[in-house]
Amino acid sequence: MKKYFIVFYLLVSVAFFCQAQDIEPFGPRLGVGFVPQYTISGGLRFDIDRSISKTSNQWLIISPQVFMLTGTRYNHDFEELWGVGMDVKHKIFLKPANMKPSGYYVQYGVMFQYFSITEKREHTESYTEDGAEYYTVFKGEVNSRVNKFGGNFNLGYQWLIGDKVYFDIYAGAGIRISHNSNFDGFDTWYNNSWADYGYSGTLLDGGFRVGVYL
């Protein structure tokens, strides 16, 4: 019986050794990227890619965001909008026995965004007169604070130029839940489309990134 255990141990050791020999190493373990499409919404998003395994091609992506604009976006005329956000994703490349961050991959993650929005528009205000509460319509500046939560699942393909520069394109589905400080429950004002600042519901998610590995 002891002989069989020794043979089994040797076979397993050889299998692990062969698998380790097949894995192609990749030097850089940290990347920095830029997501151009966020400028359409008045924002900037930068991606920090970090390798999280030495034996499998998996990466953690942290994506801080800032927003600042005035003027018209998505049928709103903003006096001022500023915001911050963060995405966190787990990215798994599907090409076996290769540690280089290139080829097809799957990724999933969560997101959060906060917006402070000032806009001139008609709005309803309440007032009390002779002990009774009344409502009237005013036109003026309204400040809204919008919190948006969500998640994404994407399939993508990443090209690697040398060992430094990458170009990444992805598509998939997501969900968003937004709350506006001026409404009870979900946001109803900044909810004209998937890209709007207070959108709630399911959506198609996609984009592209460019960056370098350090």
N, C-alpha and C positions, 0 to 999 in steps of 0.2 A: 504493500500500500504506500509506503514511504517513497518507493521508487516512482510511482505514478504522480505523487505530489511534486517531486523534483522535476519530472518531465513537464508537467503542467506549468510550473513556475518558469521554466526556461522558455517555453513557447510564448507565454504572456510577455515576458521580458523582451524577447525578440520582436514581438508584434509592436510593443510600445516604442522600441528603438527604431524600427522601420518607419513608424508613423512620424516620429520626431525628425528623422532624416528627410522625410518628404516635405515637411513644412519649410517654406521659403521665408527667411527672416526679413524684417523690414526695420530699418534703423530708427527713423524719427517716430516718436510716440506722442507728439503734440502738434496740432494744426490750428491755424487761425484763418477764418474765412469771412466773406462779405456776401450778403443776400440783397442784390440790387432791387428786386421788386418792391421792397418795403418803402422805397422812396416815393412810390405812387401815393401812399397814404400819409406822406409827410414824416416818415420814420427812417431810422437807421437800425439795422440788425447785424451784429457781429457774432460769428460762431467760433466757439472754442472746442476743438475735437481732441479727446484724450483716449488713447488706447487703454483698455481696462483688462486685457488678458495677454499673457505671453505665449499661450498655446492655442488660442483661437482668435479669429479676426473680428473682434468686437470693440466698439467705441462708444464712449459717452459724449454727447454733444450738448453743451450749455450755450444758450443763445440770449444774451441780454439785448434789450431794445430800448430806444428812446424815440419819442415823437414830439414834434413842435411845428406848428403851422398857423397861418391865418389865411383867410380867403375861402374859396369854394372847393368842397370835396363832397362827392356822393350826394348832391342836391342840398347840401347844407352850406350856409354862408357863415363861417366861423369868425368871431371877433378874436378868439384865442383858443388854441387847443394845445395841451401838452400831456405827455403820458410816458409811462415806463412799462416794460414787460419782460417776461422770461419764459423761454421754452427749455425743456429738458427731455432729451431723446436717447434711446438705446438703439444703436445701429449695428446690424449683423451682416457681414458680407458672406455671400453664398458660395464663392469659389473655394473648393476644398484645397487643403494643403498649400495655402498661400496667405501670408500675413500682410501682403501689400493691400492698402485700402483702395482697391479698384475693382470694377466689375459690378455685377448685380448685387443688390442688398435689400433687406427689409429693415424698417425702423418704426418705432412706436414711442409715444411720449405724451407729456402733459404740458399745458401752457397757462399763463396768467397775464392779463394786461389791465392796467389802471389808466383811466383818462379823466382829466379835468377839462371841461368844455364850456366856453362862454359864447353864447350866440344870441343875436337879437331876433325875437320872434313873438308871436302872440301866445299868451299863456293865461291860464285861469288862476285867480287869486281869491282867497276868501277874506271877508271882513265882517265885523260885528257891529250892528246898529240897533239901538233900543232893545238889547238883549237877544236879538235874532241874528243868525249867521247867514250871510249872503255871499254869492259868487259873482265875480265880474271878469271881463276879459281885458287884459292889458297887453300892450306891445312894448317890449323893452328887453334888456339883457337878462338872460337866464343862465345860471351856472349849474351844470350837471356833473356829477361824479359817477363814472361808469366803471364797474368791475366786471371783467370777463374771464371765465374759466373754460377749459376745454381739454380735448385730447385729439391725437392724430394717429393714423396708421398709414404708412407710405411704402411703396415699392420704388426703387430708383436704380440709376446706373451712374457710376463715377469713373471718370477718366483720370489717369495719372500721367503727367508729363515729367519724365525722369523720376526722381524720388522727392520732388519738392512741390510742384504746382498741380492742383486738382481742379477739375470742372465737374459739377455734380448736378444732375437733373432728376426730379422726383415727382410723383403724383400719388394720390390716395384719397382717403375720406377722413372726416373729422366731425366733431360736435362742439358747439359753443353754447354757453349759458351766461347771459349778461344781466346785470342788475343796475338800474338807473336810480340815483338818489331822489329823483323827482317823481318816481312812480312806485306804486306798490307792486311787488312781484317783478316779472321780467321787463327788460327795457322795451319800450314801444316807439320811441322817437328816432333813435339812431339805429334803425333796423330795416333799412331799405334794400339791402343786398347782403350777400355773403361777406363782402369786404367792409361793410359798414362797421363803425366802432362799437355799436351795441347789438350786433346780430346775435340772435339765439336760434338754435336749430342745428340740423345736420348740413354738411357742405362738402364740396369737393376741394381737396387741398393739394397744392402743387407749387413748384417753383424751381429755381436753380441757384447754385452757389458757386463761387470761385474762391480759391484760397491757396495757402502754402503750408507745407509741413516744415517745422523748425528742427 
